[in-house]
Amino acid sequence: MNKFKKDTLLPLLYDLALDETTQEDERKIIIEAKNRLETGEDFLTTVSKLKGGLMIVSADHILTENVLKLYSELLRQYPKRDIFGLPAGFIV
């Protein structure tokens, strides 16, 4: 898969938000990320927050198939660590 950019991630987030199989807690995080991108928040900051949110949800239950694919691809494409040395997206 090609590296995500704003113009490729945004439609994917939109589709996942509308997907009937997406669980409500996943949908909330996806919509928040979609809104951040639409209002011009920094792309990498949004990706980090999206990964962090999905990581928290994944600790509660197994992510739905399509959301898990997105999360896995985000982890593969953006594995960088944050300023504290934690995986990017980790929320303390």
C-alpha distances in whole Angstrom, upper triangle without the diagonal:
4,6,8,12,15,14,11,12,15,15,13,16,18,17,17,21,22,21,24,22,21,24,26,26,22,23,25,22,20,22,24,20,20,24,23,20,23,26,24,24,22,18,18,21,19,16,19,21,19,18,21,22,20,21,25,24,23,26,28,26,23,20,20,17,14,15,15,11,11,13,12,8,11,13,10,9,13,15,18,22,24,27,29,27,25,21,20,21,24,27,30
4,6,9,12,12,9,11,14,14,13,16,18,18,18,21,23,22,26,25,23,26,28,27,23,24,25,23,20,22,23,20,19,22,22,19,21,24,22,22,20,16,16,19,18,15,18,21,18,18,22,23,21,22,26,26,24,28,30,28,25,22,22,20,17,17,17,14,13,15,14,10,11,14,11,9,12,15,17,21,23,26,28,26,25,21,20,21,24,27,30
4,6,10,11,9,9,13,14,13,15,18,18,18,21,23,22,26,25,23,25,27,26,22,22,24,21,18,21,21,17,17,20,19,16,19,21,19,19,16,13,12,16,15,12,15,18,16,15,19,20,19,20,24,24,23,26,28,27,25,22,22,20,17,17,17,14,12,13,13,9,9,11,10,6,9,12,14,18,19,23,25,23,22,18,16,17,21,24,27
4,7,8,6,6,9,11,10,11,14,15,15,17,20,20,23,23,20,23,24,23,19,19,20,18,15,17,17,14,14,17,15,13,15,18,16,15,14,10,10,13,12,10,13,15,13,13,17,18,17,19,22,22,21,24,26,25,23,20,20,19,16,15,15,13,10,12,12,9,8,11,11,8,9,13,15,18,19,22,24,23,22,18,16,16,20,22,25
4,5,5,6,8,11,11,12,14,16,16,18,20,21,25,24,22,24,25,24,21,20,21,18,15,17,17,13,13,15,14,10,13,15,13,13,11,8,9,12,11,10,13,15,14,15,18,19,19,21,23,23,24,27,28,28,26,23,23,22,18,17,18,16,13,15,16,12,11,14,14,11,11,15,16,19,19,22,25,24,23,20,17,17,21,23,26
4,6,5,6,9,10,10,12,14,15,16,18,20,23,24,21,23,23,22,19,18,19,16,14,14,14,11,10,12,11,7,9,12,10,10,10,7,10,12,10,10,13,14,13,15,18,18,18,21,23,23,24,27,28,28,26,23,23,22,19,17,19,17,14,16,17,15,13,16,17,14,14,17,18,20,20,23,25,25,24,21,18,17,21,22,26
4,6,6,7,9,11,11,13,15,16,18,19,23,23,21,24,24,24,21,19,20,18,15,16,16,13,11,13,13,9,10,13,12,13,13,10,13,15,13,13,17,18,16,18,21,21,21,23,26,25,26,29,30,29,28,24,23,22,19,18,20,18,15,17,19,16,15,18,19,16,16,20,21,24,24,27,29,29,27,24,21,21,24,26,29
4,6,6,7,9,11,11,13,15,16,17,21,21,19,22,23,23,19,18,20,18,14,15,17,13,12,15,15,11,13,16,15,16,15,12,14,16,14,13,16,17,15,16,20,20,19,21,24,23,23,27,28,27,25,21,20,19,15,15,17,15,12,15,16,13,12,16,16,13,15,18,20,23,23,27,29,28,26,23,20,20,23,25,29
4,6,5,6,9,10,11,12,14,15,19,19,16,19,20,19,16,15,16,14,11,12,13,10,9,12,12,9,11,14,13,14,13,10,12,13,11,9,13,14,11,13,16,16,15,18,20,20,20,23,25,24,22,18,18,17,13,12,15,13,9,12,14,11,10,14,14,12,13,16,18,21,21,24,26,26,24,20,17,16,20,22,25
4,5,5,6,9,10,11,13,14,18,19,16,19,19,18,15,14,15,13,10,10,11,9,6,9,10,7,8,12,12,12,13,10,13,14,11,11,15,15,12,15,17,17,16,19,21,20,21,25,25,25,23,19,19,18,15,14,17,15,12,14,17,14,13,17,18,16,16,20,21,23,23,26,28,28,26,23,20,18,22,23,26
4,5,5,6,9,10,11,12,16,17,15,18,19,19,16,14,16,15,11,11,14,12,9,12,13,11,11,15,15,16,17,14,17,18,15,14,18,18,15,17,20,19,18,21,23,22,22,26,26,25,23,20,18,17,14,14,17,15,12,15,17,15,15,19,19,18,19,22,24,26,26,29,31,31,29,25,23,21,24,25,29
4,5,5,6,9,10,10,14,14,13,16,17,17,14,12,15,13,10,11,13,11,9,13,14,12,13,17,17,17,18,14,16,17,14,13,16,16,13,15,18,17,15,18,20,19,19,23,23,22,20,16,15,14,10,10,13,11,9,12,14,12,12,16,17,15,17,20,22,24,25,28,30,29,26,23,21,19,22,24,27
4,5,5,6,9,10,13,14,11,13,14,14,11,9,11,10,6,7,10,8,6,10,11,10,11,14,15,15,16,13,15,15,12,11,14,14,10,13,15,14,13,16,18,16,17,21,21,20,19,15,14,14,11,9,13,12,9,11,14,13,12,16,17,16,17,19,21,23,23,26,28,27,25,22,19,17,20,21,25
4,6,5,6,9,12,13,11,14,14,15,12,10,12,12,8,8,11,10,7,10,12,11,11,14,16,17,18,16,18,18,15,15,18,17,14,16,19,17,16,19,21,19,20,24,23,22,21,17,16,16,12,12,15,15,12,15,18,17,16,19,21,20,20,23,25,27,27,30,31,31,28,25,23,20,23,24,28
4,5,5,6,10,11,10,13,14,16,13,10,13,13,10,10,14,13,10,14,16,15,15,18,19,20,21,18,20,21,17,17,20,19,15,17,20,18,16,20,21,19,20,23,23,21,20,16,14,13,10,11,14,13,11,14,17,16,16,20,21,20,21,24,26,28,28,32,33,32,30,27,24,22,25,26,29
4,5,5,8,9,7,10,11,12,9,7,11,11,7,9,12,11,10,13,16,15,16,19,20,20,21,18,19,20,16,15,18,17,13,15,17,15,13,17,18,15,16,20,19,17,16,12,10,11,7,7,11,11,9,12,15,14,14,17,19,19,20,22,24,26,26,30,31,30,27,24,22,20,22,23,26
4,6,8,9,7,9,9,11,8,5,8,9,6,6,10,10,9,11,14,14,14,17,19,19,20,18,20,20,16,16,18,16,13,16,17,15,13,17,18,15,17,20,19,18,17,14,12,13,11,10,14,14,12,14,17,17,17,20,22,21,21,24,26,27,27,30,31,31,28,25,23,20,22,22,26
4,6,9,8,10,11,13,11,8,11,13,10,10,13,14,12,14,17,17,17,20,22,22,24,22,23,23,19,19,22,20,17,19,21,18,17,21,21,18,20,23,22,20,19,16,13,14,12,12,16,16,15,17,20,20,20,23,24,24,25,27,29,31,31,34,35,35,32,29,26,24,26,26,30
4,5,6,9,11,13,11,9,12,14,11,12,16,16,14,17,20,19,19,22,24,24,25,23,24,24,21,20,22,21,17,19,21,18,16,20,20,17,18,21,20,18,16,13,10,11,9,10,13,14,13,16,18,18,19,21,23,23,24,26,29,30,31,34,35,34,31,28,26,24,26,26,30
4,6,8,10,13,11,10,13,15,13,14,17,18,17,19,22,22,22,25,27,27,28,26,27,27,23,23,25,23,20,21,23,20,18,21,21,17,18,21,20,17,16,14,10,12,11,12,15,16,16,18,20,21,22,24,26,26,27,29,31,33,33,36,37,36,33,30,29,26,27,28,31
4,6,9,12,10,10,13,15,13,15,18,18,18,20,23,23,24,26,28,27,28,26,27,26,23,22,24,22,18,19,21,18,15,18,19,15,15,18,17,14,13,10,7,8,8,9,12,13,14,15,17,19,20,22,23,24,25,27,29,31,31,35,35,34,31,28,27,24,25,26,29
4,7,8,6,6,10,11,10,11,14,15,15,17,19,20,21,23,25,24,25,23,23,23,19,18,20,18,15,16,17,14,12,15,16,12,13,16,15,12,11,8,6,9,8,7,10,12,12,13,16,17,17,19,21,22,23,24,27,28,28,31,31,31,28,25,23,21,22,22,26
4,6,5,6,9,10,10,12,14,15,16,18,20,21,22,24,26,25,26,24,24,23,20,19,20,18,15,16,17,13,11,14,14,10,11,14,12,10,10,8,7,11,11,9,12,14,14,14,17,19,19,20,23,24,24,25,27,28,28,31,31,31,27,25,23,20,21,21,24
4,5,5,6,9,10,10,12,14,15,16,18,20,21,22,24,23,25,23,24,23,19,19,20,17,15,16,16,13,12,15,14,10,13,15,13,12,13,11,11,14,14,12,14,17,16,16,19,21,20,22,25,25,25,26,28,28,28,31,30,31,27,25,24,20,21,20,23
4,5,5,7,9,10,11,13,14,16,17,19,20,22,23,22,23,22,22,20,17,17,17,14,12,13,13,9,9,12,10,7,10,12,10,10,12,10,11,14,14,11,13,16,15,14,17,19,18,19,23,23,22,23,25,25,24,27,27,27,24,22,20,17,17,17,19
4,5,5,6,9,10,11,12,14,16,17,18,20,22,20,21,19,19,18,15,14,15,13,10,11,12,8,7,10,10,7,9,12,11,10,11,8,8,11,11,8,10,13,11,11,14,16,15,16,19,20,19,21,23,23,23,26,26,26,22,20,19,15,16,16,19
4,5,5,6,8,10,10,12,14,15,16,18,20,19,21,19,20,19,15,15,16,14,11,13,14,11,10,14,13,11,13,16,15,14,14,11,11,13,12,9,12,14,13,13,17,17,16,19,21,21,21,23,24,25,25,28,28,28,25,23,21,17,19,19,22
4,5,5,6,9,10,11,12,14,15,17,19,17,19,18,19,17,14,15,16,12,10,13,13,9,10,13,12,11,14,16,15,15,16,13,14,16,15,12,15,17,15,15,18,19,17,19,23,22,21,23,24,24,23,26,26,27,24,22,20,16,18,17,20
4,5,5,6,9,10,11,13,14,15,17,15,16,15,15,14,11,11,12,9,7,9,9,6,7,11,10,9,12,14,14,14,15,12,13,16,14,11,13,15,12,12,15,16,14,16,19,19,18,19,20,21,20,23,23,24,20,18,16,13,14,14,17
4,5,5,6,9,10,11,12,14,16,14,16,14,15,14,10,10,12,10,7,10,11,9,9,12,13,11,14,17,16,16,16,12,13,14,12,9,12,13,10,11,14,15,13,15,18,18,17,19,20,21,21,24,25,25,22,19,17,14,16,16,20
4,5,5,6,9,10,10,12,14,14,16,15,16,15,11,13,14,12,10,13,14,11,12,16,16,14,17,20,19,19,19,16,16,17,15,12,16,17,14,14,18,18,16,19,21,21,20,22,23,24,23,26,27,27,25,22,20,17,19,18,22
4,5,5,6,9,10,11,12,11,13,13,14,12,9,11,12,9,8,12,12,10,12,15,15,14,17,19,19,20,20,17,18,20,17,14,17,18,15,15,19,19,16,18,21,20,19,21,21,22,20,23,24,25,22,20,17,14,17,16,19
4,5,5,6,9,10,11,9,11,10,11,10,6,8,10,8,6,10,11,10,11,14,15,14,17,19,20,20,20,17,17,19,16,13,16,16,13,13,16,16,13,15,18,17,15,18,18,19,18,21,22,23,21,18,15,12,15,15,19
4,5,5,6,9,10,10,12,11,13,12,9,10,13,11,9,13,15,13,14,17,18,17,19,22,22,22,22,18,18,19,16,14,17,17,13,14,18,17,15,18,20,18,17,20,21,22,22,24,26,26,24,22,18,16,19,19,23
4,5,5,6,9,9,12,12,14,13,10,12,14,12,11,15,16,14,16,19,19,19,21,24,24,24,24,21,21,22,19,17,20,21,17,18,21,20,18,21,23,21,20,23,23,24,22,25,26,27,25,23,20,17,20,20,23
4,5,5,6,5,8,9,11,9,7,10,12,10,10,14,14,14,15,18,19,19,21,24,24,25,25,22,22,24,21,18,21,21,17,17,21,19,16,19,22,19,18,20,20,21,19,21,23,24,23,21,17,15,18,17,21
4,5,5,6,7,7,10,10,7,9,12,11,11,14,16,15,17,19,21,21,22,25,26,26,26,22,23,23,20,18,20,20,16,17,20,18,15,18,20,18,16,20,20,21,20,22,24,25,23,21,18,16,19,20,23
4,6,8,10,10,14,13,11,13,16,15,14,18,19,18,19,22,23,23,25,28,28,28,28,24,24,25,22,20,23,22,19,20,23,21,19,22,24,21,20,23,23,25,23,26,28,29,27,25,21,20,23,23,26
4,6,9,11,14,13,11,14,16,15,15,19,20,19,21,23,24,24,26,29,29,30,30,27,27,28,25,22,25,25,21,22,25,23,21,23,25,23,21,24,24,25,23,25,27,28,27,25,22,20,23,22,25
4,6,8,11,11,10,13,15,14,15,18,19,19,21,23,24,25,27,29,30,31,30,27,28,28,25,23,25,25,21,21,24,22,19,22,24,21,19,22,22,23,21,22,25,26,25,24,20,19,22,22,25
4,6,9,7,7,10,12,11,12,15,16,16,18,20,21,22,24,26,27,28,28,25,26,27,24,22,23,23,20,19,22,21,17,20,22,19,17,20,19,19,17,19,21,23,22,20,16,15,18,18,21
4,6,5,6,9,10,11,12,14,15,17,18,20,21,23,24,26,28,29,28,25,27,27,24,22,23,23,19,19,21,19,16,18,19,16,14,17,16,17,15,16,19,20,19,18,14,14,17,18,20
4,5,5,6,9,10,10,12,14,15,16,18,20,21,22,25,26,27,26,23,24,24,21,19,20,19,15,15,18,15,12,15,16,13,11,15,14,15,15,17,20,20,19,17,13,13,16,17,21
4,5,5,6,9,10,10,12,14,15,16,18,20,21,23,25,26,25,22,23,24,21,18,19,19,15,14,16,14,11,12,14,11,9,11,10,12,11,13,16,16,15,13,9,10,13,15,18
4,5,5,6,9,10,11,12,14,15,17,19,20,21,23,25,24,22,24,24,22,19,20,20,16,15,17,16,13,14,16,14,11,13,12,12,10,12,15,16,14,13,9,9,12,12,15
4,5,5,6,9,10,10,12,14,15,17,18,20,22,22,22,19,21,21,19,16,17,18,14,13,16,15,11,13,16,14,12,14,14,14,13,16,18,18,16,14,11,9,13,13,17
4,5,5,6,8,10,11,12,14,15,16,18,20,21,20,17,19,19,17,14,15,14,11,10,12,11,8,10,12,10,8,11,11,12,12,15,17,17,15,12,9,8,11,13,16
4,5,5,6,9,10,10,12,14,15,17,19,20,20,17,20,20,19,15,16,16,13,11,13,13,9,10,13,11,8,10,9,10,9,12,13,13,11,9,6,4,8,9,13
4,5,5,6,9,10,11,12,14,16,17,19,19,16,19,20,18,15,16,17,14,12,15,15,11,12,15,15,12,13,13,13,11,14,15,16,13,11,8,5,8,8,12
4,5,5,6,8,10,11,12,14,16,16,16,13,15,16,15,11,12,13,10,8,12,12,9,11,14,13,11,13,14,14,14,17,18,18,15,13,10,7,10,11,14
4,6,5,6,9,10,10,12,15,15,15,12,15,16,14,11,11,12,9,7,9,10,7,7,11,11,9,10,11,12,12,16,16,16,12,10,8,5,8,10,13
4,6,5,6,9,10,11,13,15,15,13,16,18,17,13,13,15,13,10,12,14,11,10,14,15,12,12,13,12,11,15,14,14,11,9,8,4,5,6,10
4,5,5,6,9,10,11,13,14,12,14,16,16,12,12,15,13,10,13,15,12,13,16,17,15,15,16,16,15,18,18,18,15,13,11,8,8,8,12
4,5,5,6,9,10,10,10,8,11,13,12,9,9,11,10,7,10,12,10,11,14,15,14,14,16,16,17,20,20,19,16,13,12,9,10,11,14
4,5,5,6,9,10,10,9,13,14,15,11,10,13,12,8,10,13,11,10,14,15,14,13,15,15,15,18,17,17,13,11,11,8,8,9,12
4,5,5,7,9,11,10,14,16,17,13,13,16,15,12,14,17,15,14,18,19,17,17,18,17,17,20,18,18,15,13,13,10,9,9,11
4,5,5,6,8,7,11,14,14,11,11,14,14,11,14,16,15,15,18,20,19,19,20,20,20,23,22,22,18,16,16,13,12,12,14
4,5,5,6,6,9,12,13,10,9,12,13,10,11,15,14,13,16,19,18,17,20,19,20,23,22,21,17,15,16,13,13,13,16
4,6,8,9,13,15,17,14,12,16,16,13,14,18,17,16,19,21,20,19,21,20,20,23,21,21,17,15,16,14,12,13,14
4,7,9,12,15,17,14,14,17,18,15,17,20,19,18,22,24,23,22,24,23,23,26,24,24,20,19,20,17,15,15,16
4,6,9,12,14,12,11,15,16,14,15,19,19,18,21,23,23,22,25,24,25,28,27,26,22,20,21,18,17,18,20
4,6,9,11,10,8,12,13,12,13,16,17,16,19,21,21,21,24,24,25,28,27,26,22,20,20,18,18,19,21
4,6,8,6,5,9,10,9,11,13,14,14,17,19,19,19,22,23,24,27,27,25,22,19,19,17,17,18,21
4,6,5,6,9,10,10,12,14,15,16,18,20,21,21,24,25,26,30,30,29,25,22,22,19,20,21,24
4,6,5,6,9,10,10,12,14,15,16,18,20,21,24,25,27,31,31,29,26,23,22,20,22,23,26
4,5,5,6,9,10,11,12,14,15,17,18,20,23,25,26,30,30,29,26,22,21,19,21,23,26
4,5,5,6,9,10,10,12,14,15,16,17,20,22,23,26,27,26,22,19,18,16,18,19,23
4,5,5,6,8,10,10,12,14,15,16,19,20,22,26,26,24,21,17,17,15,17,19,22
4,6,5,6,9,10,11,12,14,15,19,21,22,26,27,25,22,18,18,17,19,21,24
4,5,5,6,9,10,10,12,14,17,19,20,24,25,23,20,17,15,14,17,19,22
4,5,5,6,9,10,10,11,14,16,17,21,21,20,17,13,12,11,13,16,19
4,5,5,6,9,10,10,14,16,18,22,22,20,17,14,13,13,15,18,21
4,5,5,6,8,10,13,16,18,22,23,21,18,15,14,14,16,19,23
4,5,5,6,8,11,13,15,18,20,18,16,12,10,10,13,16,20
4,6,5,5,9,11,13,17,18,15,13,9,9,9,12,15,18
4,6,6,10,12,15,19,20,17,15,12,12,13,15,19,21
4,6,9,12,15,18,20,18,16,13,11,13,16,19,22
4,6,9,11,14,16,14,13,10,8,10,13,16,19
4,7,10,13,14,12,10,7,7,9,11,15,17
4,7,10,11,9,9,6,6,9,11,14,16
4,7,8,5,5,4,5,8,9,12,14
4,5,5,6,6,5,8,8,10,12
4,6,7,9,9,11,11,12,12
4,5,9,9,11,10,11,10
4,7,8,11,10,12,12
4,6,8,6,9,9
4,6,6,9,11
4,6,9,11
4,6,10
4,6
4
